[in-house]
Amino acid sequence: MPDSTSPAAAPSARRPGALPDHPHLDHLRRQARDLHRALKRSDAAALARAAPYRVDAGASLAQAQLVLARDLGFASWPLLVEEVERRRARAADDAGFFTAWLPWAIGQGYSRPRPERAWALAQTRAVAQRDGALVLALACGDLATVQRLLPPPQVHAPLPPLAAPPIAIAAFSGLARIAACREGLRATVRWLLAQGADANTRLGLPGVEHPLPVLYGATAHAGDGETVRALLAAGADPNDNESLYHATEQADRSILDALVQAGARWAGTNALFRQLDHDDLPGLQQALALGADANELSPTIGMRPLHHALMRGRGLPVVQALVAAGADPAAHDSHGLAVAWHAERVGMADVVAWLAAIGHAVPAHDLRSRFLAACAAADATGARAALAAQPGLLQQLGPMDLRLLPEQAQRGQTASVRLMLALGWPVSVPGPWDASALNQAAFRGDAGMVALLLQHGARWDERNGYGGNALGSCLHAGVDEPVPGGDYAAVLQLLLDAGAPVPQPEPHWPDAMATVAEQAAASAPRGSRLGTS
């Protein structure tokens, strides 16, 4: 509990209530919802309670949460939540603490670690038991404690709760992204390697079928070039079919360079294709300079980099960079489709014109192809002219043609999507990852497009190829893989307004998404069932 001189105690001269020694966040959330309902019905006691904080009957749930937090002596609801988590971490037994804490520190499956939260909780924990103290020291980069607790002959001994070798905990630790831990973690990895730890050790994580190499952990979870270079120098295999692919995702671009210099091979990894998933021209230029084959045929998606770049919505500079690196603008994908066809398919008139100027024009084609090209380019005049010439054309389109709607939704092409919907396009047709346009827009956090699709009959429960629905697409991306600029809280609100069940917020949710869910739960009839993602 903060003392009277801390910021948490400052907002009110009122004597704050007492936060229980073992608080539960669900109980506090329920209290905030009850207070919100009471304020909404102008309950006198609730209004009196809220008055010192200038909150009245028009309060939002966030304001009700603020009243509760300040009544308990905290400046804000997020500070109250942090204190609850600290107290619960202190109260948990070691086994319970580490079961909950390790996913924050090293990730779970392919989900990223949450280093800021892990570091905040680690600082509240004093662990007397040897294995727990060692796990904490390994993940936080406390080399002195590691050296005290880990005799060199035990450097391979697995540690609970994941039966993880010490080198795996240190190499996978996302706390390498925390300045206070970074150098300690690097030194810890180097010391473990010097004591004989195997640089090709693998770690089994819940939710992953096969154990993952520690080099992948240092690349994708820690994102630390120094640790990657230390593992490579100790003999880590750069061709583990994971590390190069995920190196293209990292801000530390020295990782990609280190892997290639150590002998990582591009062919068959889809790493260049993963690079093209990101709108990052300098990153692409680095990959090409490091030997990525601009003509490679992907072993899994049947496309070459030029085709994939266009399908992912990359513009003319990316196309020109690939061609300059040797990509063949005349190449066809595994379906026999040309680069110019793909450019027209995504509505990129500047790419179509540039390809034509270098001798690769789109071949003459039929009315159906011209109609699809007009839809992709948001050319309403051209699209309507095609329909006037052949009134049943839209109903004659096949599954490959109809995919254009979810593909354009994935690329964020709102004008194109709006035109297709206005023309009567079926709204729920599947596209990439067998997902509808609504799934695609929800995953991107594209609130404007989600609203547009819902207005045209899209449903929140439309399925995707991973067994989920549009609500799950929003929650997964918003929590684990947010697209830059995505407004996942707004998308969540739109889906709830469209009838999706209210999900139960998890501690690792972004505050804005959690607030939307709490607000919806507060407005729902008492006893109504919460949904899950």
Secondary structure, DSSP 8 states (H G I E B T S, - for coil): ---TTSGGGTT-SS------SS--HHHHHHHHHHHHHHHHTT-HHHHHHHGGGT--TT--HHHHHHHHHHHTT-SSHHHHHHHHHHHHHHHS-HHHHHHHHHHHHH-BTTB---HHHHHHHHTT----SHHHHHHHHHHHT-HHHHHHH--GGGTT--BTTTTB-HHHHHHH-GGGGSHHHHHHHHHHHHHHHHTT--TT-EE--TT-SS-EEHHHIIIIII--HHHHHHHHHTT--S-SSSHHHHHTT-S-THHHHHHHHTT---TTS-HHHHHHTS--HHHHHHHHHTT--TT---TTT---HHHHHHHTT--HHHHHHHHHTT--TT-B-TTS-BHHHHHHHTT-HHHHHHHHHTT-------HHHHHHHHHHTT-HHHHHHHHHHSTTTGGG--HHHHTHHHHHHHTT-HHHHHHHHHTT--TT---GGG--HHHHHHHHT-HHHHHHHHHTT--TT-B-TTS-BHHHHHHHHHHHS--TT--HHHHHHHHHHTT---B---TTS-HHHHHHHHHHHHHS-TT---B--
